[in-house]
Amino acid sequence: MKRLTSAPNLALATLWADLLSHAGVPTTVQRQYASSIAGEVPPDQTLPELWVQDAAQYEHAKQLLHELRHPPHRHWACPGCGEVIDGPFEQCWNCGALMPG
């Protein structure tokens, strides 16, 4: 096992671990409940951590996590209604049409 990163809260740690595991990189969350001792030890020592189960997949996990944390910024016009969509969205918020391939 190899430590990948710490997360600001348990919700994000769990989400990131699930997404990485779904992408084929088995990941676990450690220190899930350490926030209860935050006043007795430094707060940064109580953050949940993501650990990659196979150290050989560490670099791949690091790249996937970077892509999750920094989604691509896009700007496209909906082919269905002409609405301009800004951001990482792949579907029109106005009519539901998918982003053109």
C-alpha positions in Angstrom: 0.0 0.0 0.0 1.1 3.6 -0.7 -0.3 6.8 0.6 -1.8 8.9 -2.2 -3.0 12.1 -0.5 -5.1 13.4 2.3 -8.6 14.8 1.7 -10.2 17.9 3.3 -13.1 15.8 4.6 -14.5 12.2 4.8 -17.1 12.8 2.1 -14.5 13.8 -0.5 -12.1 11.0 0.6 -14.8 8.4 0.1 -15.9 9.9 -3.3 -12.3 9.9 -4.6 -11.6 6.4 -3.3 -14.8 5.1 -5.0 -14.0 6.8 -8.3 -10.5 5.5 -8.3 -11.6 2.0 -7.4 -14.1 2.1 -10.2 -11.3 3.1 -12.6 -9.5 0.0 -11.7 -7.2 1.4 -9.0 -8.3 -0.2 -5.7 -8.1 2.6 -3.1 -9.0 2.7 0.6 -9.7 5.5 3.0 -7.6 5.5 6.2 -8.1 7.7 9.3 -11.9 8.0 8.6 -12.7 8.7 12.2 -9.6 10.6 13.4 -11.4 14.0 13.3 -12.7 13.3 16.8 -9.2 13.9 18.2 -8.6 17.1 16.3 -8.2 19.2 19.4 -5.6 16.9 20.9 -3.4 16.5 17.9 -2.7 19.0 15.0 -5.8 19.2 12.8 -3.8 18.3 9.6 -2.9 14.9 11.3 -6.6 14.0 11.5 -7.6 14.4 7.9 -8.7 11.2 6.0 -6.1 9.7 3.7 -6.4 7.8 0.4 -4.1 4.8 0.1 -3.5 2.9 -3.1 -3.5 -0.8 -2.4 -1.0 -1.7 -5.2 2.0 0.6 -5.1 2.7 -0.1 -8.8 -0.5 1.8 -9.6 0.5 4.9 -7.6 1.4 7.1 -10.6 -1.8 6.1 -12.5 -3.8 6.9 -9.4 -2.1 10.2 -9.0 -3.0 11.2 -12.6 -6.6 10.0 -12.2 -7.0 12.0 -9.0 -5.6 15.1 -10.7 -8.1 14.7 -13.5 -10.9 14.3 -10.9 -9.9 17.4 -9.0 -9.3 19.5 -12.1 -12.1 18.7 -14.7 -11.6 20.1 -18.2 -13.1 23.6 -18.8 -15.1 23.5 -22.0 -17.2 26.0 -23.9 -19.6 24.6 -26.5 -22.9 25.4 -28.2 -25.8 22.9 -27.8 -26.7 21.3 -31.1 -30.3 21.0 -29.9 -31.2 24.5 -28.7 -28.1 26.6 -29.3 -27.5 27.3 -25.6 -23.9 28.1 -24.8 -22.6 25.6 -22.2 -19.6 26.6 -20.1 -17.7 24.3 -17.8 -17.1 20.5 -17.5 -20.7 19.6 -18.5 -21.4 17.1 -21.2 -25.1 17.6 -21.4 -27.2 20.8 -22.1 -28.9 22.1 -19.0 -31.7 23.6 -21.1 -32.8 20.8 -23.4 -30.8 17.7 -22.3 -28.9 17.2 -25.6 -25.5 15.6 -25.3 -22.3 17.5 -26.1 -21.3 16.9 -29.7 -18.5 14.3 -30.1 
